[in-house]
Amino acid sequence: MTICSVCTGTFLLAESGLLDNRTCTTHWKYFSEFTDRFPQVELIDNRLFVIDNRLFSSAGVSSGIDLSLYIIERLYGPKFATDIAKEVVLYFRRSESDPQLSVFLQYRNHMDTRIHDAQDYITNNFHSSFTIDDMAQHLHMSSRNLTRLFKKITGITVGLYLEKLRVDKARLLLSEGNKVDYVTTLCGLKSTNQLRSLLKKHLGIVPKDISTL
């Protein structure tokens, strides 16, 4: 088994010829350079990690953690991998098919610690019912200021951000074969109809379309 978690490692493997006529991934910033230098390698874009026989490559350092958890799960089972993820405070484990820029990351490219705290609050509580007032009180801000600042910093509203998190989590749970009722509860939704509406709105599909992929 050969594992390559960082971009330079993927380039070194390609230069050695080990990736010839194989598939791999690397950090999205280096896609063009990699493709130009190694046309004999099939680069899979927008993936956290790629496995080709006994060659494992990931899209960077953070996705290397996801790859490590995947390997641990294969060796020791999902419960052990989940326990490890919780130990290192990884609330959402990502799979091989997840895009590199998931909703959990793409709206966090800013330096405002107050909004980072707000996003952490939403991530840790989106499975339950809470209001803007609850979040504002937790952050020691007014609801009006929180709503205004969140939209200014991230470019989307608190409500839309919450919807996107729930949809992304629902997609993952459904792809793992979980039942719609169970997924609805874990995503903090009131009914399966609400889940179906969100999936239709954001992905243009319904739960059965995901579970049968």
Secondary structure, 3 states (H helix, E strand, C coil): CEEECCHHHHHHHHHHCCCCCCEECCCHHHHHHHHHHCCCCEECCCCCEEEECCEEEECCHHHHHHHHHHHHHHHHCHHHHHHHHHHCCCCCCCCCCCCCCCHHHHCCCCCCHHHHHHHHHHHHHCCCCCCHHHHHHHHCCCHHHHHHHHHHHHCCCHHHHHHHHHHHHHHHHHHCCCCHHHHHHHCCCCCHHHHHHHHHHHHCCCHHHHHCC
